Structure formats: C-alpha cells, structure tokens
Amino acid sequence: MNADTGAVIAARNADTQRGAASTQKILTALIVAEAGNLDQRVRIAPSDVVVEPSKLGVRPGEVYTRRDLLIAFLVKSSNDVANVLARDNAGSVEAFARKMNARARSLGAVNSYFTNPHGLTGGGQHSTARDLSRIAWAAYNNPVVRDAVRRRYYTFTFNNGRRVTLENTNEILGRMAECNGMKTGYTVAAGRCLISTAHSGRKDVILVQLGTRTKYIWDDGMVMMRWGLQRS
C-alpha cells in the first residue's frame, strides 16, 4: 500500500480470512494511543498476567505509565501488557475486543473479527491482509504508535529499579535502512505474519504478509518493500 495515499500497489489473496497473530496489536495500540492521557499510571491486576507465551514480566500491584507500557508492548510484543492496556482502557478484555471491532469497521476493515488484544488464537478471530493494511495506515499516521514501532530497542524500568533493554521483534529494522516499523506476529495456526513499513525520500509504503510458513519472511518483506518504494 502507498502509505501517503492509501492506494494498493499490489495484492495477492488480500481478502482471504486468516489469523493475524500479534499483528493485530497495532489496532490495540492505536485505540490506546487515540484515548490519550498516556502519562496516566496504571496498576497491574492479577488477571492481566495470566497469559502466555510472550510476557514482559510485570507483576500484580506494580504501577507504570500507559506510555511506558505501550512502547514496551509494541517493541517486545508482550501479551501480559496487552491485557493491562485493554483492561485499563475498556474495563475488561471482552469490552476492549468490542472496541477493536468497532474501530476496525470505522477504518473499513469489515472482514475482521477480534476477540482479544494480543492475537493469540481463539474464538473465530480473523482478519485479512486488506483489513490490516487499513488499520496499519491509521496507525502509521498516529505519531505515538509510529514512534514506538520504529524503535529497535527500548529500555524498560521495573518498579524495583531493574532495567531491561528490549529488542524489537521486527528483524527488518536492523537489516533495511528504509524500514521504519510496524509489527510481527506468529502462532502455529496463523503462521508467520508481518506488517512492515518503509520510507524513502517522499515515499512511504505499508506491507502486510500473512500465513507465511518459511523463515524467509524478512527477506521477502525487504524485496517487496523496495519494489513498492520504486512504484509508489
């Protein structure tokens, strides 16, 4: 997709319903960022941390700002933080999923159905490459999300003072100078998934890859984004 105009440059099976895995965290982040007040502090609840497998390791009773959690969530792809942000925003994961579906429809993503903020398989959850490109386009134009997803590293400080440097799960960030973000995803059911963005000169592109079964998703992504930049 041309990220300046929203025009589709090329597509294959763009409307096939598939699992989105953690790429749907872009929608979670967009909703949280749009709600604002990111310096508000949030207390971790016991129910937030009952999730696997990717976790930041926050503990019940600890308190962090929404901003710090949001950045760590996008860089590390933390499922426990997804639950924290969803509950904080909507009161429960279930209520937040309803917000996700409403916001997706407002962006024209009408062939998607979301049941949780992190993308783990369940409940008929699905999306399409076209829908995710529309969600990613909105996220790309949100300065908070865009700043978070471009970071290769982020240092997170826990309440006890321990600091950990998180490395972005998106390997293209370290391999392609033009790449400036987005989000990875993987489950056994969904396969390897990746939303990636690139900028060169005055050109911006968004690429959505879903259901990849090989380890070459990064190489494919770089080839396609360079091709897209030449044609956008």
C-alpha positions as CSV (number, residue, x, y, z in Angstrom):
1,M,0.0,0.0,0.0
2,N,1.1,3.6,-0.7
3,A,1.1,5.0,2.8
4,D,0.7,8.5,1.5
5,T,-2.5,7.9,-0.5
6,G,-3.8,4.6,0.8
7,A,-3.7,3.2,-2.8
8,V,-3.0,-0.5,-3.1
9,I,0.2,-1.1,-5.2
10,A,-0.1,-4.9,-5.4
11,A,-2.0,-7.6,-3.7
12,R,-2.4,-11.4,-3.6
13,N,-5.3,-13.1,-1.7
14,A,-5.8,-9.8,0.1
15,D,-9.4,-10.7,1.2
16,T,-8.7,-14.2,2.4
17,Q,-9.6,-14.5,6.1
18,R,-6.6,-15.6,8.2
19,G,-5.3,-15.4,11.7
20,A,-3.4,-12.2,12.3
21,A,-1.5,-13.3,15.4
22,S,0.3,-10.4,17.1
23,T,0.0,-8.0,14.1
24,Q,-3.4,-7.1,15.5
25,K,-1.6,-5.5,18.4
26,I,-1.3,-2.5,16.0
27,L,-5.1,-2.0,16.5
28,T,-4.8,-2.4,20.2
29,A,-2.0,0.3,20.3
30,L,-4.0,2.6,18.0
31,I,-7.0,2.6,20.3
32,V,-4.9,3.2,23.4
33,A,-2.9,6.0,21.7
34,E,-6.1,7.7,20.5
35,A,-7.6,7.6,24.0
36,G,-4.7,9.8,25.1
37,N,-3.6,10.7,28.7
38,L,-0.6,8.4,28.2
39,D,1.2,9.7,31.3
40,Q,-1.6,8.2,33.5
41,R,-0.4,5.5,35.8
42,V,-1.8,2.0,35.6
43,R,-1.8,-0.7,38.3
44,I,-1.2,-4.3,37.2
45,A,-4.0,-6.7,38.1
46,P,-3.6,-10.4,38.8
47,S,-5.8,-11.3,35.8
48,D,-3.5,-9.4,33.5
49,V,-0.6,-11.7,33.8
50,V,-2.4,-15.0,33.3
51,V,-1.3,-15.3,29.7
52,E,1.5,-16.9,27.6
53,P,3.9,-17.2,26.0
54,S,5.4,-13.7,25.3
55,K,5.5,-11.7,28.5
56,L,7.2,-8.6,29.8
57,G,7.1,-9.9,33.3
58,V,5.2,-7.1,35.1
59,R,3.6,-8.2,38.4
60,P,0.3,-7.6,40.1
61,G,0.3,-4.4,42.2
62,E,3.1,-2.7,40.2
63,V,2.3,0.7,38.6
64,Y,3.5,2.0,35.3
65,T,2.5,4.8,32.9
66,R,0.4,3.9,29.9
67,R,3.2,5.3,27.7
68,D,5.9,3.1,29.0
69,L,3.6,0.1,28.8
70,L,2.5,0.9,25.2
71,I,6.1,1.2,23.9
72,A,7.2,-2.0,25.6
73,F,4.1,-3.7,24.3
74,L,4.9,-2.8,20.7
75,V,8.7,-3.5,20.9
76,K,8.6,-6.7,22.9
77,S,5.1,-7.9,21.7
78,S,4.1,-8.6,25.4
79,N,0.8,-10.4,25.9
80,D,0.6,-9.5,29.6
81,V,0.9,-5.8,28.7
82,A,-1.8,-6.3,26.1
83,N,-4.2,-7.4,28.8
84,V,-3.2,-4.5,31.0
85,L,-3.8,-1.9,28.4
86,A,-7.1,-3.4,27.3
87,R,-8.5,-3.7,30.8
88,D,-7.3,-0.1,31.6
89,N,-8.9,1.2,28.5
90,A,-12.2,-0.6,28.5
91,G,-12.7,-2.3,31.9
92,S,-12.1,-5.8,30.6
93,V,-10.6,-7.7,27.7
94,E,-14.0,-8.5,26.4
95,A,-15.1,-4.9,26.4
96,F,-11.9,-3.9,24.7
97,A,-12.5,-6.5,21.9
98,R,-15.8,-4.8,21.2
99,K,-13.9,-1.5,20.8
100,M,-11.4,-3.2,18.5
101,N,-14.2,-4.4,16.2
102,A,-15.9,-1.1,16.2
103,R,-12.7,0.8,15.4
104,A,-11.8,-1.7,12.7
105,R,-15.1,-1.2,11.0
106,S,-14.7,2.6,11.1
107,L,-11.5,2.1,9.2
108,G,-13.2,0.0,6.5
109,A,-11.8,-3.3,8.0
110,V,-15.1,-5.0,7.7
111,N,-13.9,-8.6,7.2
112,S,-12.2,-8.9,10.6
113,Y,-13.3,-10.2,14.0
114,F,-11.2,-9.7,17.1
115,T,-11.7,-11.3,20.5
116,N,-8.6,-10.3,22.4
117,P,-5.9,-7.5,22.4
118,H,-2.9,-9.8,21.7
119,G,-3.7,-12.1,18.8
120,L,-3.5,-15.5,20.4
121,T,-5.7,-18.0,18.6
122,G,-9.3,-18.2,19.8
123,G,-13.0,-17.6,19.3
124,G,-13.2,-17.3,15.5
125,Q,-10.7,-14.4,15.5
126,H,-9.6,-13.5,12.0
127,S,-8.6,-10.7,9.7
128,T,-7.4,-10.1,6.1
129,A,-4.3,-8.5,4.6
130,R,-6.5,-5.7,3.2
131,D,-8.1,-5.0,6.5
132,L,-4.8,-5.0,8.3
133,S,-3.4,-2.6,5.8
134,R,-6.2,-0.2,6.5
135,I,-5.6,-0.5,10.3
136,A,-1.8,-0.1,9.7
137,W,-2.4,3.0,7.6
138,A,-4.3,4.7,10.5
139,A,-1.5,3.5,12.9
140,Y,1.2,4.9,10.6
141,N,-0.4,8.3,10.8
142,N,-0.6,8.2,14.6
143,P,2.6,9.8,16.0
144,V,2.6,7.8,19.2
145,V,2.3,4.4,17.5
146,R,4.7,5.4,14.8
147,D,7.4,6.5,17.3
148,A,7.1,3.2,19.2
149,V,7.3,0.8,16.3
150,R,10.4,2.4,14.8
151,R,12.5,1.7,17.9
152,R,15.0,-1.2,17.6
153,Y,15.5,-1.1,21.3
154,Y,13.7,0.2,24.4
155,T,14.9,0.3,28.0
156,F,12.1,-0.6,30.4
157,T,12.4,0.1,34.1
158,F,10.5,-2.1,36.5
159,N,9.2,-0.8,39.8
160,N,12.1,-2.4,41.8
161,G,14.6,-0.5,39.7
162,R,15.7,-3.3,37.5
163,R,16.2,-2.2,33.9
164,V,15.9,-4.4,30.8
165,T,16.7,-3.5,27.2
166,L,14.0,-4.9,24.9
167,E,14.9,-5.6,21.3
168,N,12.2,-5.2,18.6
169,T,10.9,-8.5,17.3
170,N,11.0,-7.0,13.7
171,E,14.3,-8.1,12.3
172,I,13.9,-5.9,9.2
173,L,14.5,-2.8,11.3
174,G,18.1,-3.9,11.7
175,R,18.6,-5.0,8.1
176,M,16.9,-2.4,5.9
177,A,17.7,1.3,6.4
178,E,14.3,2.3,4.8
179,C,12.3,0.2,7.3
180,N,10.7,2.4,10.0
181,G,8.4,0.0,11.8
182,M,5.3,-1.9,12.4
183,K,4.6,-5.3,13.9
184,T,5.5,-9.0,13.9
185,G,3.2,-12.0,14.7
186,Y,3.3,-15.7,15.0
187,T,1.1,-18.6,16.1
188,V,1.1,-22.2,14.9
189,A,-2.4,-21.6,13.5
190,A,-1.7,-18.2,11.8
191,G,1.9,-18.9,10.7
192,R,4.4,-16.1,10.4
193,C,2.8,-12.7,10.0
194,L,4.4,-9.3,9.5
195,I,3.2,-5.7,8.9
196,S,6.1,-3.6,7.9
197,T,6.6,0.0,6.7
198,A,9.3,1.8,4.8
199,H,10.2,5.4,3.9
200,S,12.5,6.7,1.2
201,G,12.6,10.3,0.1
202,R,9.0,11.3,-0.1
203,K,7.6,7.8,-0.5
204,D,6.1,5.6,2.2
205,V,4.8,2.0,1.9
206,I,3.0,-0.5,4.1
207,L,3.3,-4.2,3.5
208,V,1.2,-7.0,5.1
209,Q,2.3,-10.6,5.0
210,L,0.1,-13.3,6.5
211,G,0.3,-17.0,6.7
212,T,4.0,-17.4,5.8
213,R,5.4,-20.8,6.6
214,T,9.1,-20.2,5.8
215,K,11.8,-18.4,7.7
216,Y,12.4,-16.1,4.8
217,I,9.6,-13.7,5.7
218,W,12.2,-10.9,6.4
219,D,13.9,-11.4,3.0
220,D,10.6,-11.4,1.2
221,G,9.5,-8.3,3.1
222,M,12.6,-6.3,2.2
223,V,12.3,-7.3,-1.5
224,M,8.6,-6.3,-1.7
225,M,9.0,-3.0,0.2
226,R,11.9,-2.0,-2.1
227,W,9.8,-2.9,-5.1
228,G,6.9,-0.9,-3.6
229,L,9.0,2.2,-3.0
230,Q,10.1,2.2,-6.6
231,R,6.5,2.2,-7.7
232,S,4.7,4.4,-5.2
